[in-house]
Amino acid sequence: MGKSITPKYRIEIRSIPYIGINPPQYRGQFGHMLWDCKHYGKPTSQNLDKWVEETVKAFKPEFLNVGTARIVNQFTGEIEAVYQAPMFQVIE
């Protein structure tokens, strides 16, 4: 058996519901994800903004529409960084 570890940080994502989907989906298809400091950098608001932009571009807008995202320290429960979507967002 392998060794299991708890990652230090996680990303919590809450989606904006799409009109016309029944039932409305208030959570992204991911819900919670690992924040990997080696790939994404320190858990700062600036790095989280960059991560959200890249993630939304990677998926078609109908699959992931991030309303809020935050990085949480899993050991202390402290919120390290927060992303809030703008009122109007144009995704190219």
C-alpha positions in Angstrom: 0.0 0.0 0.0 1.1 3.5 -0.7 1.5 6.4 1.7 -1.3 8.9 1.9 -0.7 12.5 2.7 -2.9 15.5 3.3 -2.1 18.5 1.1 -1.6 21.7 2.9 -4.0 23.8 0.8 -7.2 23.2 -1.1 -9.3 25.3 -3.5 -13.0 25.6 -2.8 -15.0 26.6 -5.9 -18.6 27.8 -6.0 -20.2 28.2 -9.4 -22.7 30.7 -10.7 -25.8 28.8 -11.7 -26.8 28.8 -15.3 -30.3 29.7 -16.3 -32.1 26.9 -18.1 -30.3 24.1 -16.4 -32.7 22.0 -14.4 -31.9 21.6 -11.5 -29.6 24.7 -11.2 -26.0 23.6 -10.5 -24.5 25.8 -7.8 -21.2 24.0 -7.6 -18.5 23.5 -10.2 -17.8 20.0 -11.4 -14.7 20.1 -9.1 -16.0 21.4 -5.8 -12.7 21.0 -4.0 -9.2 20.8 -5.6 -5.6 20.6 -4.4 -3.6 23.8 -4.5 -0.1 22.7 -5.7 2.4 25.4 -4.6 5.1 23.9 -7.0 2.9 24.6 -10.0 0.8 27.5 -9.0 3.0 29.4 -6.6 2.3 30.7 -3.1 -1.4 30.8 -2.1 -2.0 34.5 -2.8 -5.0 36.4 -4.3 -2.9 37.3 -7.4 -2.0 33.7 -8.1 -5.6 32.5 -7.4 -6.9 35.1 -9.9 -4.4 33.8 -12.5 -5.4 30.2 -11.8 -9.1 30.9 -12.1 -8.6 32.7 -15.5 -6.6 29.8 -16.9 -9.0 27.1 -15.6 -12.1 28.8 -17.0 -10.3 29.2 -20.4 -9.4 25.5 -20.3 -13.1 24.5 -20.1 -16.0 25.6 -22.2 -18.0 28.3 -20.4 -21.0 26.0 -20.2 -19.0 23.5 -18.0 -17.4 25.8 -15.5 -18.5 29.3 -14.5 -16.6 30.3 -11.3 -18.5 32.7 -9.0 -16.1 32.5 -6.0 -13.0 30.6 -5.2 -10.8 30.5 -2.2 -7.7 28.8 -1.0 -8.0 27.2 2.5 -5.2 25.9 4.7 -6.4 22.4 5.6 -4.6 22.2 8.9 -5.7 25.5 10.4 -8.9 26.3 8.4 -7.7 29.8 7.6 -8.6 31.3 4.3 -5.4 32.3 2.5 -6.8 34.0 -0.7 -10.2 34.8 -2.2 -11.4 35.3 -5.8 -14.7 37.0 -6.5 -16.0 37.0 -10.1 -16.7 40.4 -11.5 -20.4 41.4 -12.0 -20.1 40.9 -15.8 -17.5 38.6 -17.2 -16.8 38.0 -20.9 -15.0 34.7 -21.6 -13.3 34.5 -25.0 
